[in-house]
């Protein structure tokens, strides 16, 4: 029953603490930078960008450094609403 209560709380009363937001954003940036160090991953990204161009498949799932840096806590809260 506590799992259902927790799920209900997450879905109806979600909060986005600054510390958690900052931590996840740093993790995403680190993952993107790590991905950029792998020739195979860079090649995959380039191939998808070429084949799919402006389609969502043509963009990395995690985004890129520029776009992740532009995400704010307010953006996340607004998206949730």
C-alpha positions in Angstrom: 0.0 0.0 0.0 2.9 2.4 0.7 4.1 2.1 -2.9 0.7 3.1 -4.2 0.7 6.1 -1.8 4.1 7.1 -3.0 3.1 6.8 -6.7 0.0 8.9 -6.0 2.1 11.5 -4.3 4.6 11.6 -7.2 1.8 12.0 -9.7 -0.2 14.6 -7.8 2.2 16.5 -5.7 5.6 16.3 -7.5 8.2 18.7 -6.4 11.5 19.5 -8.0 14.1 20.4 -5.4 16.9 22.5 -6.7 19.6 20.1 -5.4 18.0 17.2 -7.3 17.5 19.2 -10.4 21.1 20.4 -10.4 22.4 16.8 -9.7 20.4 15.3 -12.7 21.5 18.2 -15.0 25.2 17.6 -14.1 24.7 13.8 -14.7 23.2 14.5 -18.1 26.0 16.8 -19.1 28.6 14.3 -17.9 26.8 11.6 -20.0 26.8 13.8 -23.1 30.5 14.6 -22.7 31.3 10.9 -22.1 29.4 10.1 -25.3 31.4 12.7 -27.2 34.6 10.8 -26.3 33.5 7.6 -28.0 34.2 7.5 -31.7 31.4 4.9 -32.1 28.9 7.1 -30.4 30.0 10.2 -32.4 29.6 8.1 -35.6 26.2 6.9 -34.6 25.0 10.5 -33.8 26.4 11.7 -37.2 24.7 8.9 -39.1 21.3 9.5 -37.4 21.6 13.2 -38.0 22.4 12.6 -41.7 19.7 9.9 -42.2 16.9 11.5 -40.2 17.9 15.2 -40.6 15.2 17.4 -38.8 13.1 14.4 -37.6 13.4 13.8 -33.8 15.4 10.6 -34.6 18.1 12.8 -36.0 18.8 14.3 -32.6 20.5 12.6 -29.6 18.1 11.4 -27.0 20.0 13.1 -24.2 20.2 16.3 -26.2 23.4 18.3 -26.5 25.4 20.4 -24.1 23.9 23.7 -25.3 20.3 22.6 -25.0 20.8 20.9 -21.6 22.4 24.0 -20.3 19.3 26.0 -21.3 16.9 23.9 -19.3 15.8 25.6 -16.1 14.0 24.3 -13.1 11.1 26.5 -14.1 11.0 24.7 -17.5 10.6 21.4 -15.7 7.9 22.7 -13.4 6.0 24.2 -16.3 6.3 21.0 -18.4 4.9 19.0 -15.4 1.9 21.3 -15.1 
